[in-house]
Amino acid sequence: MIWVGLTGWGDHDSLYQNARPAKDKLAAYAGHFPTVELDSSFYAVPPRRNVEKWIQETPENFTFVVKAYQGITGHQRGEIPFQSKKEMFDAFIQAVEPLKQAGKLAMVLCQFPPWFDCRKENVDYLRYCRSKFKDVDAALEFRHQSWFTDTYKEKTLEYMKKECWIHSICDEPQAGERSIPFVPEVTTQEKTLVRLHGRNVYGWNKPADGQEWRDVRYLYDYNSEEIAELSSKITAIAEGTQECFVLFNNNSGGHAAGNAKQFIEQIGIKYRGLAPRQLDLFSE
């Protein structure tokens, strides 16, 4: 089964044309897609009350791909409010436990930064992370090309299979060592993740005109030929795994929701059990 969604639910204005309050956006989002990437968990470990609220606001079969906290993956943008790695991991695991108990935790996503390259100490840290996440499904995404060079590609994939890491397969610009190629390899039979970042080569490594890098990096609109190409590739990937989660991350220009719906139409899926959509009584 292919589950299609977006990264985050707050930035997709085309889904909220009925001017719903911000607090209702997740419920509205769940009327369009069956899964979402929880990206606020990257910036701060969410309090339990927030997680329980998200559970209540979504249908029974809705799932979350929860992005690992930045201190776990070594981004460390700002002060880390934990005294030890153990305390940090324990807090994050406790935060996602309600999702797991509710059957709504698709996986935890560990996306490592561009400077996390293929060397022994980093492989050792991956082993540590997997041991801490031993009781949850966990996906692994790289941002440094060294993991998929001719020298290390097969070893990287074999390691992921051995440690039961879900492969986060990426479609992104090919912009040097700080980007990875599209590697359509399934590493667990149960689940696979595909994240679509767009193909903005210029914006991937360089901010433009003083803009925040995130406003530029994911500024991309997949055209119909690219959607058809991705549909063919991802359908083939899905044949090797029980569940394939596909997340559109090209949010900067508001294109993710439209591209995701194009993709769903292209592969011919109709989801059941979505949240009811609010009718616009004043539309023509």
C-alpha positions in Angstrom: 0.0 0.0 0.0 1.2 3.5 -0.8 0.4 6.2 1.7 0.9 9.8 0.4 1.2 12.9 2.6 3.1 16.1 3.2 5.8 17.3 5.6 3.9 19.3 8.2 0.3 20.4 8.1 0.6 24.2 8.7 2.0 25.6 5.5 -0.4 24.3 2.8 -2.9 27.1 2.3 -4.6 25.4 -0.6 -6.1 22.9 1.8 -7.6 25.5 4.1 -9.7 27.6 1.7 -12.6 27.7 4.2 -10.5 29.9 6.5 -10.5 27.5 9.3 -8.7 28.6 12.5 -5.0 27.5 12.7 -5.9 25.1 15.5 -8.1 23.2 13.2 -5.6 22.7 10.4 -4.6 19.1 11.3 -8.2 18.0 11.3 -8.7 19.7 7.9 -5.4 18.2 6.5 -6.6 14.7 7.5 -9.5 15.1 5.2 -7.0 15.1 2.2 -4.2 12.8 3.2 -3.8 9.6 5.4 -0.3 10.4 6.8 1.9 13.4 7.6 5.5 14.1 8.7 5.5 15.7 12.1 8.4 18.1 11.7 7.9 20.3 14.8 9.5 17.4 16.8 12.8 18.3 15.1 12.9 21.7 16.8 11.6 20.6 20.2 10.5 17.4 21.9 6.7 17.8 21.9 4.8 17.7 25.2 2.5 14.8 25.8 -0.6 17.0 25.8 0.2 18.1 22.2 0.7 14.5 21.0 -2.6 13.4 22.6 -4.4 16.3 20.9 -3.0 15.3 17.5 -4.2 11.7 18.1 -7.7 13.0 18.9 -7.8 15.3 15.9 -7.1 12.6 13.3 -9.0 9.5 12.1 -8.3 6.1 13.4 -6.1 4.9 10.5 -4.1 8.2 10.2 -0.4 7.9 10.9 2.6 10.2 11.7 6.2 10.0 10.5 7.9 11.7 13.4 11.1 13.5 12.7 13.8 12.9 15.3 14.8 15.8 17.5 17.7 17.8 16.2 20.0 16.9 19.1 19.6 13.2 18.2 20.7 13.7 14.7 23.5 16.3 15.5 22.0 19.4 13.9 22.0 21.3 17.3 20.5 24.6 16.1 20.5 26.3 19.5 20.9 25.1 23.0 20.0 21.4 23.7 18.0 21.4 27.0 19.1 17.9 28.1 22.0 16.9 30.5 22.9 13.7 28.6 22.2 11.7 25.5 20.3 9.2 27.5 18.0 11.9 28.9 17.4 13.3 25.4 16.6 9.9 23.9 14.4 9.0 26.8 12.4 12.2 26.5 11.8 11.8 22.8 10.8 8.1 23.1 8.4 9.0 25.9 6.9 11.7 23.7 6.1 9.4 20.8 4.8 6.6 23.0 1.2 7.7 22.9 1.3 7.6 19.0 2.7 4.1 19.2 0.0 3.0 21.7 -2.7 4.5 19.4 -1.3 2.7 16.4 -0.5 6.0 14.7 3.3 6.0 14.7 4.3 5.1 11.2 8.0 5.5 12.1 10.6 7.8 13.5 12.7 9.6 10.9 16.4 10.2 11.6 17.6 12.6 9.0 21.2 13.3 9.4 22.9 16.6 8.3 25.2 17.1 5.3 28.3 17.0 7.4 27.4 13.5 8.7 29.6 11.6 6.3 30.5 7.9 6.0 33.1 7.1 8.6 33.5 4.7 11.5 32.5 7.0 14.3 29.3 7.9 12.5 28.5 4.3 11.8 29.0 3.6 15.5 26.6 6.4 16.4 24.0 5.0 14.0 24.3 1.7 15.9 23.7 3.6 19.2 20.6 5.4 17.7 19.2 2.1 16.5 19.7 0.5 19.9 17.8 3.4 21.6 15.0 3.1 19.0 14.9 -0.7 19.2 11.1 -0.7 20.0 10.0 1.6 17.2 10.2 1.5 13.4 12.9 3.9 12.5 13.9 5.4 9.1 17.4 6.6 8.1 18.1 9.5 5.7 21.5 10.8 4.7 22.5 14.1 3.3 26.1 13.4 2.5 26.9 11.6 -0.8 29.7 9.5 0.7 27.2 6.9 2.0 26.3 6.0 -1.6 29.6 6.2 -3.5 30.6 3.1 -5.4 32.9 2.2 -2.5 30.2 2.3 0.3 26.8 2.0 -1.3 26.3 -1.7 -1.0 27.9 -1.7 2.5 25.5 1.1 3.6 22.5 -0.8 2.3 23.6 -4.0 3.9 24.1 -2.3 7.2 20.6 -0.8 7.0 19.1 -4.2 6.3 21.0 -5.8 9.1 20.0 -3.2 11.6 16.4 -3.0 10.3 16.6 0.7 9.3 13.8 1.8 7.0 15.4 3.4 4.0 14.4 7.0 3.4 14.7 7.2 -0.4 15.1 10.8 -1.5 14.4 12.7 -4.7 16.5 15.9 -4.5 18.8 18.0 -6.6 22.1 16.5 -7.5 24.2 19.3 -6.1 27.5 17.9 -5.0 28.5 16.0 -1.9 25.7 17.6 0.2 23.1 15.7 -1.8 22.4 12.0 -2.3 21.2 10.2 -5.4 17.8 8.5 -5.8 18.6 4.9 -4.6 15.4 2.8 -5.0 16.4 0.0 -2.6 14.1 -1.4 0.0 15.9 -2.3 3.3 12.9 -3.7 5.3 10.0 -5.7 3.8 7.5 -4.0 6.2 8.0 -0.3 5.4 9.8 2.1 3.1 9.9 5.9 3.1 10.2 8.2 0.0 10.7 11.9 0.6 10.4 14.3 -2.4 12.4 17.5 -1.8 12.1 19.0 -5.2 14.9 19.6 -7.8 16.0 23.1 -7.1 19.7 22.7 -7.8 20.5 26.5 -7.3 18.7 26.7 -4.0 19.9 23.5 -2.5 23.3 24.7 -1.3 23.0 28.5 -1.5 20.5 31.0 -0.1 19.3 33.6 -2.6 19.3 37.3 -1.9 19.5 37.0 1.8 16.5 34.7 2.1 16.4 32.0 4.6 17.8 28.8 3.1 14.6 26.8 3.8 12.6 29.4 1.8 14.8 28.6 -1.2 15.9 25.0 -0.9 12.4 23.5 -1.3 11.1 25.9 -3.9 10.0 23.6 -6.7 7.0 22.5 -8.6 7.1 19.0 -10.1 5.7 19.1 -13.6 3.4 16.4 -15.0 6.2 14.5 -16.7 8.2 14.4 -13.4 5.1 13.2 -11.5 4.6 10.4 -14.0 8.3 9.5 -13.7 8.1 9.4 -9.9 4.9 7.4 -10.0 6.5 4.7 -12.1 9.6 4.5 -9.8 7.7 4.6 -6.6 5.1 2.0 -7.7 8.1 -0.3 -8.4 9.5 0.4 -5.0 6.2 -0.3 -3.3 6.1 -3.8 -4.9 9.0 -4.8 -2.6 7.5 -3.5 0.7 4.2 -3.9 2.5 3.8 -0.2 3.1 5.4 2.7 1.2 5.1 6.2 2.7 5.5 9.0 0.2 6.0 12.6 1.6 6.2 15.7 -0.5 8.6 18.3 1.0 8.6 20.9 -1.7 6.8 23.4 0.6 8.5 26.7 0.0 6.3 27.8 -2.9 3.2 26.0 -1.7 3.5 23.3 -4.3 3.6 20.2 -2.1 -0.2 19.6 -1.7 -0.9 20.0 -5.4 1.9 17.7 -6.4 0.8 15.1 -3.9 -2.7 15.1 -5.3 -1.4 14.9 -8.8 0.7 11.9 -7.7 -2.3 10.2 -6.0 -4.4 10.6 -9.2 -1.5 9.3 -11.3 -1.2 6.1 -9.3 -5.0 5.7 -9.0 -5.4 5.4 -5.3 -8.6 6.4 -3.4 -8.2 6.4 0.4 -10.9 5.4 2.7 -11.3 6.6 6.3 -10.1 10.2 5.8 -11.5 12.9 8.0 -14.7 14.5 6.7 -14.1 17.8 4.9 -15.9 21.0 5.9 -18.2 22.2 3.1 -17.8 25.7 1.8 -21.4 26.9 1.9 -20.6 30.1 0.1 -18.7 28.8 -2.8 -20.2 29.3 -6.3 
